[in-house]
Structure formats: C-alpha cells, structure tokens
Amino acid sequence: MSISVLGSGAFGTALAISLAGNGPVTLWARDAEQAQQMQMSRRNETRLPGVTLPPSIAATADIKEACTADTLLLAVPMQKLRQALTSHAPLLQGKTLVACCKGIELSSGLGPIAVIESVVPTADVALLTGPSFADDIARGLPTALTLACADAQIGKSLQAELTTTNLRLYRTTDTVGAELGGALKNVMAIACGATMGAGLGDSARAALLTRGFVEMQRFATARGARPDTLMGLSGLGDLVLTCSSDLSRNYRFGLSLGLNQRFDSQTTVEGVATACALSDIASKEGLDMPISTTVADLSRGAYSVPEAIQTLLNRPLKEE
C-alpha cells in the first residue's frame, strides 16, 4: 500500500523519514517553495534541521499527487484540521486517514477522529498518538506509539503498514481514550511548565502531574474511554514525557508563563485551545477540572501564576 504524509512540519517530516525505511513515501508541503527546497536539498531545515531526507521520500506541493496514496497521515495542527479536510475533501473520500495531531477542537469540542468523520464520512479513520518527539523519530531513536482505530481489522493492517525499525505501534480500538489522553496531557504540561518556571520545584511538579492524571482519567471515562487506555502510551506515557522535557512546546509555554516571559506566537501550543475547550465543557457538564480550568484562565490572562497557584492550594481538603 502507498503512503503520503500531509503536512511537512517537524512531526510530519519525522514520520516520513521513519516510514521511508519501508518503501516510497510522499511528503506534502502546502508551500511550493518549501517542497522544492526539500526535494532538491534533501533537508527540511526550517522545521527539522540537521536531518537528511532518504531518497525514497518525494516532496511535493501537489495535493492531488499526494492524495493518490491509499493511506494518508494527516500531520496538521488540531485547530487547522477541519479547514485542511474541507479544502481537500473530494480527494480524501474513501481513503484511509490517520490523524497525527492531539487536541480538542475549540469550536466544537470534538477530537481529531470525530472531526475527520464529520468532514469525510466515507474515510476509514485512525489516530496515531503517544509519547514522541519529532527529532527522536527522525534520528532513528526507538519510539513507541498508540494506533487507535475503531475497526480492529483496519487497525491490524495499519499497525503492520506503519511499524518501522524504530517506530513500534501498539493497537487499541478505544479511540476516545487515545484521543483524550493525547489532548489532555498538553494541558497538564502547561501547568507543570508554569510550576517549574515559577521556581516551585520538582515536588510541586510531581503533585501536579499526579493530580493532573486523575483529572485526565475523570474526564476521559466520563466520555466513555476505557480506564486502561489512559494507563498506556497515549495517556500516562505521553503525560510523563511532555511534563518533564523542555523539548515539549506546551511545557515551554508553561515555563514562559511561570517566568513571566514572552513566548513565540508562531509556535503551535495545542494545550491552550484544549484547556479552553475543557474549561467550557466542564462548566456546562458540572465536571471537576480544576487544573484544566486554571490553565485556561492563565492562558486567557485572567490569573497570574501566583494567583493560579493560590487558587489551587485553597481548594477544599479531600481524600485522594
């Protein structure tokens, strides 16, 4: 089966590099100049510097060419996914579409699989998620991810197709749990980054990470997720990685909040929109989501970090 990666950011490029070890891969870039530069130089210096593209990767800006593949990996930011799907919907009908983004759509409260199904109902849909940094994947370092697909047979086929020498995929049919684990951990990473930026120490970060995981489980199970999914790569695994490394954009954004520093507005921080979506849903449904709500307020500028910390510390005492 043929594979295309739609989206030439760091993660999309890294996936293409890893998959190129299995055979030809098409890497689609929205910008024609970038596609030409990648094809000629065999580099994506803007998004993933210092890594060479294998000969089996063909970079293109021709979306029709890219969409001739059987399996399309959608490596676009969550908040831009619907727009990308709508723009190219006729070319995506009947394809196998694998979402490679994490988050909750702010306008609808939906995850990536539901967004794809609403725009391209004829597609077979899956999600690739879990603890991973683009640079690790591109450099051939071992990485394990979750492949979520409601159809078990399609999931098995995709697992075999997308597993590479350095990319090991574990399969699940719990798409809700996999979606929400990948989305909510970004919110907790912002909280942990803010904690460290404010100089509150590793013990405070450990407490936030732990209570944040409880919050993730509470929300996900209320949405029908299986508890064991959150204990896996797409939940706990991704949470630990993202809350403990400054390679994470969400963690770095939190650090900037804690340090009261400006953050690059061109850098995608999915956790901000996700926190705002979670806060709205929690308010409507009466769910107790104190960390998510606090991160949303921080991101909106409603609180300073010290005020946010005091708000959390002043919550009523309770059993664990």
N, C-alpha and C positions, 0 to 999 in steps of 0.2 A: 504493500500500500504506500501511496505517496504522501508526503508531509510538507506543510507550509507553516511557518510561524508568522503571524500577522502582528507586527509591532517590533521595531528594532531598537527598543530601549535596552538597558543593561540585561534585564532578565530574559527578554525575548532572544537577544543575541546569544546569551549563555546557553539557553535551551537548544538553539540551532546548532551551536558548536558541539554540544554533547550528542545530539541526535545525528549529527553528520557522521559519527563513527559507525552508524548502522546503514548509511546509504545517503543518497542525494536529498537535500533539504532546500526549500526555497524560503528566503528571509525577506519579507516585505517591509519596506520603509515608506512612510507617507511622503517624505521629501525626496524628489527625484535626484537632487544633487548628492544627498547623503547616500542613496542607493548606489549611484555611480562611483562615488568615492570608495565605498566598501568593496564593490566589485573589482575595482582597479587596484586598490592598495592592500586588500585583504585585511583591513582593520576597521574597527568602529571606535576611533579614538575619542569621539565626543562622549559616548555612553559607557564604553568598556575598554579603557586604554590598556595598551601593553599586551593584548591577546590577539593572536593571528587566527583568521577565519580559515578553516580547512578548505581544500579545493572542491569538496563536494557540496559546499554552500553556494547557492546562486542568489545574489542580492538583486532585488528588483523593486521598482516603484509602480509596476503594472499590476493592479489589483486583480484584473481578470486572469492574468498568468498565474498569480499566486493561488487563486481560488480554484484552479483546475485540480489541485491535490484532493485526495479523499479525506484526509484528516487535517483540520486547521486548528492550530493552537493560537488562542486569542490573548496575546500579551500586551494588553492595553489597560490603562488605569480604570479602576472600577467606575468612577464618576464619568468616564468618557465611553464606557462600553456600549450603552444604548445608542448613542449617536453613531458610533462606528458600525454597529449592527444595522441600524436603519439605513445608513448611507449605502451599504453594500448588500442589503437583504436578498435581492434577486440572485446574487451569485452564491449565497450561502444555503439556499434551500436544499434539503436532503443531504447535507454534508454532516460529517462528524465534527462537532465543535467542542473544543476543550478550553474552558476558561482558565486563564493563568493569572487571575487577579484576586485580590482579597478586599472585602469591604461590604458595606451595605449602601445601596443607592439612596442618597439623601432625599430625593423627590418622591420615592415610592416605598422605601423601607425594604426593598427586595434585595436578595443576594444575586450573584452572577448567573447561577443556573436559571433562576426564575426570570431574570431579565432576558436571557437568551431565548427561553421558551416562549416568552411573550412576543418577541420580535420575529423569531424564526421558528415557528411551531413545527415545521417538518424536519428539523435537525435532530440528530442524536447528540445528546449533551452530556458532558462530563466536566469535572473540575480537577485541576492539579494544584495541590497546596501542601504546605508543610514547612519545616524549618530549613531555610536555604538562603544563601547569599549568592548573587549572580557571579561574583568573582570566583567563589569556590567551585561552582559548577563549570565555569568556563575553563578553569585551570585543571580540570580533571580530578578534583578532590572528591572523596566519597560523600554522597548526599542521599538521604532517604526522604521520600515524599509520599503523600497520600493521593491516590487516584480515586475520586468519588464518582460513581455512576449508578443511577437507579436500576439500570438494566445490567444484571450480573454478567450476561454473555458478552455484551459490548464492553463492559469493564475488563473482562479477561482478555479480550482481543487487544484493547488499548494498552493494558499492562504489558503484554508481550511486545507490542509495537514500540512503546515509548521507553522501556527499560534499556539502559545503556551500560557500558562498562563502569561508569562512575555514578550512575543515577539509578537507585533501586526504588521501585514503586510498590507500595502496599495498597491493596484494593479494599474498598468499602462501598456498600450500597446506601449508606447513611449520608446522603448529600447535604441534608440540613445541618447535621453536626459538623461535617467538614467545612462547609461554608462559614458557619458561625465561629468555629474555632479560629479560622484564619482571619476573620474580620475583627473579632473582639480582642484578640491578643494585641492588635495595633494600638487600641485604646489604653490597654494596661502598660504598653511600652512607653507611651507618652507620660503616664503617671510615674513610672519608675525613673524615666529620664529627668523629670522635674524634681523628683526627690533627691537624686544624686546631684543635679545642678544646684539645688538649694543647700547642699552640704549636710544632708540629714543622715547620710551613712548607709552602709550595706545592710544593717539590721532593719532599718526602715524600708529599704527596697525589698528585702525578703518578705516582710509583712505585707506590703502592697501586692507583691507578686502572688502570694498565697491567697489573700482575700480577693484579689482580682480573679484568680482562677475559680474561686467559689462563685463569684458573680457571673463569670462566663458560663459555668455549668447551670446556674439558676435560669439564666435567660435561654440558653440553648434547649434545655429539657422542657421548658415551657413552650417552646416552638416545635416540640416533637422529636428532638435529637436523642440518640441513644447515649447514656452517660459514658459508656466505654469509649465512644468515639472521641470525646473530649480528653480522655486519658492518653490518647495516641499522639501521633506525629502532628496531625492537623490542629490539635489543641495544646496540650501540655508541652510537647516538643517545640512547637513554634513559639509558644509563650516564653519558655526559658531562653531560647536563642535571642529573641527580639528584645527582651527586657534586660539583657546582660551585655550587649555589644553596641559600641558606638558606630558600627557599620550599618545599623538599622536607622533608616530615615526618621521613623517615628520616635525612637529613643533619642536621637539627636535633637529633634524638635522639642521634646520634653526638656532636655538639657538646656536648650536655649531659653525656655520659659523659666527654669529654675535659676539660671544665671542672669536673667533679665537682659538677654542679648537678642539682636535681630536674627531672623532665620531667612535663608534664601527662599524667596517666594516662588522661584521656578522649580523647586524640589517638591515632588509629589509626596504628600503626607496623608495617606488614606485614613489614618486613625482620627483625624479631625472631623471629617464628614461622618464617619461611622459613629463617633461619640455623640454628635449632634442628633443623628438618626435614633440612636439608642435612647438618648435622653427624652426625645419626643415620644417614642414608643412606651418607655417606662412610665411616663407621666399619664398617658392615655389608658394604660392597662394596669396601673397600680403595682408595678414591679419595683422591688427594692434594688436599685442600681446606683449606689452612692458614688462609687469611683468613676463610672462612666459619666454620670451627671456632673460630677466635679470637673472632669476633663473637658466636657462640653463647655461648661461655664468659663474655665480657664482659657480655652481656645477662642471663645467669644469676647474675652476681655472683661467678663463680669466679676472675676476674682483675681487677686494677686496670688502668687504661690503661697505665701504665709497665711493668707486668709483661707485658701483652699485646705491647707493642712489643718488649720484650727477647726474648720467645719467638720472634717472627718474625725478628728480626735474628740470632738464634743458630742459625737453620736452616742445614743444610749448604750450602756454596757449590756452584753448578751452572752449566751452560750455560743461556743464555736460551732 
